Amino acid sequence: MVEVPATEFVKNFGQYKERAQREAIAVTSHGRTSGYFVSEHEYLEYMLLKTRARHAYHVSELPEETISALAKAEMDPSHDHLNALLD
């Protein structure tokens, strides 16, 4: 990945726009990365991964439909033998 100061990125935007089609560009400001410039393909892939990511909730934040589904859930009878392990 290429790392480039913001001032150089602005001055040579066209060059980095083309380069971003091949690899991500880290844009820095005062020695720290402030963002990344990526191709549309990379961005869409990122967004797809983001939508597929699991979401963890604190119990108090659970959506009502999830609480309802959990309340109605039943164990498959083929796992009844596991209940004996709890006794």
DRENPA-3360 file (N, C-alpha, C; in nm, 2 decimals, always signed):
BEGIN
1 = MVEVPATE = +0.08/-0.12/+0.00/+0.00/+0.00/+0.00/+0.09/+0.12/+0.00 ~ +0.05/+0.22/-0.08/+0.12/+0.34/-0.09/+0.07/+0.44/+0.02 ~ +0.17/+0.51/+0.08/+0.13/+0.61/+0.18/+0.18/+0.75/+0.13 ~ +0.09/+0.84/+0.12/+0.12/+0.97/+0.06/+0.06/+1.09/+0.15 ~ +0.14/+1.19/+0.17/+0.09/+1.31/+0.24/-0.03/+1.37/+0.16 ~ -0.12/+1.43/+0.24/-0.24/+1.49/+0.18/-0.21/+1.60/+0.08 ~ -0.10/+1.68/+0.10/-0.07/+1.78/+0.01/-0.03/+1.73/-0.13 ~ +0.05/+1.62/-0.12/+0.10/+1.56/-0.25/-0.02/+1.49/-0.32;
9 = FVKNFGQY = -0.11/+1.43/-0.24/-0.23/+1.36/-0.29/-0.31/+1.46/-0.37 ~ -0.33/+1.58/-0.31/-0.41/+1.68/-0.38/-0.35/+1.73/-0.51 ~ -0.22/+1.75/-0.50/-0.14/+1.80/-0.62/-0.14/+1.70/-0.73 ~ -0.14/+1.57/-0.70/-0.13/+1.47/-0.80/-0.25/+1.37/-0.80 ~ -0.37/+1.43/-0.78/-0.49/+1.35/-0.77/-0.51/+1.25/-0.89 ~ -0.49/+1.30/-1.01/-0.51/+1.22/-1.12/-0.42/+1.09/-1.12 ~ -0.29/+1.11/-1.08/-0.20/+1.00/-1.08/-0.25/+0.90/-0.97 ~ -0.29/+0.95/-0.85/-0.33/+0.86/-0.75/-0.47/+0.79/-0.78;
17 = KERAQREA = -0.55/+0.86/-0.85/-0.68/+0.81/-0.89/-0.66/+0.68/-0.98 ~ -0.56/+0.69/-1.07/-0.53/+0.57/-1.15/-0.46/+0.46/-1.07 ~ -0.37/+0.50/-0.98/-0.30/+0.40/-0.90/-0.40/+0.33/-0.80 ~ -0.50/+0.40/-0.76/-0.60/+0.34/-0.66/-0.67/+0.22/-0.73 ~ -0.67/+0.21/-0.86/-0.73/+0.10/-0.93/-0.65/-0.03/-0.91 ~ -0.52/-0.02/-0.87/-0.44/-0.13/-0.85/-0.41/-0.16/-0.70 ~ -0.41/-0.05/-0.62/-0.38/-0.07/-0.48/-0.44/+0.05/-0.40 ~ -0.46/+0.02/-0.27/-0.51/+0.13/-0.18/-0.41/+0.24/-0.16;
25 = IAVTSHGR = -0.45/+0.36/-0.14/-0.36/+0.47/-0.12/-0.40/+0.52/+0.03 ~ -0.30/+0.52/+0.12/-0.32/+0.58/+0.25/-0.28/+0.72/+0.24 ~ -0.37/+0.81/+0.28/-0.35/+0.96/+0.28/-0.32/+1.00/+0.42 ~ -0.20/+1.06/+0.43/-0.16/+1.10/+0.57/-0.16/+1.25/+0.59 ~ -0.17/+1.29/+0.71/-0.17/+1.43/+0.75/-0.09/+1.44/+0.88 ~ +0.01/+1.52/+0.88/+0.10/+1.54/+1.00/+0.15/+1.40/+1.05 ~ +0.18/+1.31/+0.95/+0.24/+1.18/+0.99/+0.14/+1.07/+1.03 ~ +0.01/+1.10/+1.03/-0.09/+1.01/+1.07/-0.18/+0.98/+0.95;
33 = TSGYFVSE = -0.22/+0.86/+0.94/-0.32/+0.83/+0.83/-0.45/+0.89/+0.86 ~ -0.50/+0.96/+0.77/-0.64/+1.03/+0.79/-0.74/+0.96/+0.70 ~ -0.71/+0.88/+0.61/-0.80/+0.81/+0.53/-0.74/+0.73/+0.42 ~ -0.82/+0.66/+0.34/-0.77/+0.57/+0.24/-0.85/+0.60/+0.11 ~ -0.78/+0.60/+0.00/-0.84/+0.61/-0.13/-0.83/+0.48/-0.20 ~ -0.95/+0.42/-0.24/-0.96/+0.29/-0.30/-1.04/+0.29/-0.42 ~ -1.03/+0.19/-0.50/-1.11/+0.18/-0.62/-1.26/+0.15/-0.59 ~ -1.35/+0.17/-0.68/-1.49/+0.14/-0.66/-1.51/+0.00/-0.63;
41 = HEYLEYML = -1.44/-0.09/-0.70/-1.44/-0.23/-0.67/-1.41/-0.27/-0.53 ~ -1.30/-0.21/-0.48/-1.26/-0.24/-0.34/-1.36/-0.18/-0.24 ~ -1.42/-0.07/-0.27/-1.52/-0.01/-0.18/-1.64/-0.10/-0.18 ~ -1.69/-0.14/-0.29/-1.81/-0.22/-0.30/-1.79/-0.36/-0.23 ~ -1.67/-0.41/-0.24/-1.63/-0.54/-0.17/-1.64/-0.51/-0.02 ~ -1.58/-0.40/+0.02/-1.58/-0.37/+0.17/-1.72/-0.35/+0.22 ~ -1.81/-0.29/+0.14/-1.95/-0.27/+0.19/-2.02/-0.40/+0.19 ~ -1.99/-0.49/+0.10/-2.06/-0.62/+0.11/-2.01/-0.70/+0.23;
49 = LKTRARHA = -1.88/-0.70/+0.26/-1.83/-0.76/+0.38/-1.90/-0.70/+0.51 ~ -1.91/-0.57/+0.51/-1.97/-0.50/+0.62/-2.11/-0.54/+0.64 ~ -2.19/-0.56/+0.54/-2.33/-0.60/+0.55/-2.34/-0.75/+0.60 ~ -2.24/-0.83/+0.57/-2.24/-0.97/+0.62/-2.19/-0.99/+0.76 ~ -2.13/-0.88/+0.81/-2.07/-0.90/+0.95/-2.18/-0.92/+1.05 ~ -2.14/-1.00/+1.15/-2.23/-1.03/+1.26/-2.25/-0.90/+1.34 ~ -2.36/-0.89/+1.40/-2.38/-0.78/+1.49/-2.42/-0.83/+1.63 ~ -2.34/-0.79/+1.73/-2.36/-0.83/+1.87/-2.44/-0.72/+1.94;
57 = YHVSELPE = -2.54/-0.77/+2.02/-2.62/-0.68/+2.09/-2.60/-0.70/+2.24 ~ -2.61/-0.60/+2.32/-2.63/-0.61/+2.46/-2.77/-0.65/+2.48 ~ -2.80/-0.73/+2.58/-2.94/-0.78/+2.60/-3.04/-0.67/+2.60 ~ -3.01/-0.56/+2.66/-3.11/-0.45/+2.66/-3.13/-0.38/+2.53 ~ -3.04/-0.42/+2.43/-3.06/-0.36/+2.29/-3.12/-0.45/+2.19 ~ -3.15/-0.57/+2.24/-3.21/-0.67/+2.14/-3.34/-0.62/+2.08 ~ -3.35/-0.63/+1.95/-3.47/-0.60/+1.88/-3.59/-0.68/+1.93 ~ -3.71/-0.63/+1.93/-3.83/-0.70/+1.98/-3.85/-0.83/+1.91;
65 = ETISALAK = -3.83/-0.83/+1.77/-3.85/-0.95/+1.70/-3.75/-1.06/+1.73 ~ -3.63/-1.02/+1.77/-3.53/-1.12/+1.82/-3.57/-1.18/+1.95 ~ -3.62/-1.10/+2.04/-3.67/-1.15/+2.17/-3.78/-1.24/+2.15 ~ -3.87/-1.21/+2.07/-3.99/-1.29/+2.04/-3.95/-1.43/+1.98 ~ -3.85/-1.42/+1.89/-3.81/-1.55/+1.82/-3.73/-1.64/+1.92 ~ -3.66/-1.58/+2.01/-3.59/-1.65/+2.11/-3.69/-1.72/+2.21 ~ -3.79/-1.65/+2.25/-3.89/-1.70/+2.34/-3.97/-1.82/+2.28 ~ -3.99/-1.82/+2.15/-4.06/-1.93/+2.08/-3.97/-2.04/+2.04;
73 = AEMDPSHD = -3.84/-2.02/+2.05/-3.75/-2.13/+2.00/-3.76/-2.25/+2.08 ~ -3.74/-2.37/+2.01/-3.75/-2.50/+2.08/-3.63/-2.58/+2.03 ~ -3.57/-2.66/+2.13/-3.46/-2.75/+2.09/-3.51/-2.86/+2.01 ~ -3.43/-2.90/+1.91/-3.46/-3.02/+1.83/-3.46/-3.14/+1.92 ~ -3.56/-3.22/+1.91/-3.57/-3.34/+2.00/-3.45/-3.44/+1.99 ~ -3.38/-3.43/+1.88/-3.26/-3.52/+1.87/-3.15/-3.48/+1.96 ~ -3.16/-3.36/+2.03/-3.06/-3.32/+2.13/-3.11/-3.34/+2.27 ~ -3.22/-3.41/+2.29/-3.27/-3.43/+2.43/-3.17/-3.49/+2.52;
81 = HLNALLD = -3.09/-3.58/+2.47/-2.98/-3.64/+2.55/-2.89/-3.54/+2.62 ~ -2.88/-3.43/+2.56/-2.79/-3.32/+2.62/-2.85/-3.27/+2.75 ~ -2.98/-3.27/+2.77/-3.04/-3.23/+2.89/-3.00/-3.31/+3.01 ~ -2.97/-3.44/+2.99/-2.93/-3.53/+3.09/-2.79/-3.49/+3.15 ~ -2.71/-3.42/+3.06/-2.58/-3.38/+3.11/-2.59/-3.26/+3.21 ~ -2.70/-3.19/+3.21/-2.73/-3.08/+3.30/-2.77/-3.12/+3.44 ~ -2.82/-3.24/+3.45/-2.87/-3.29/+3.58/-2.77/-3.33/+3.67;
% end
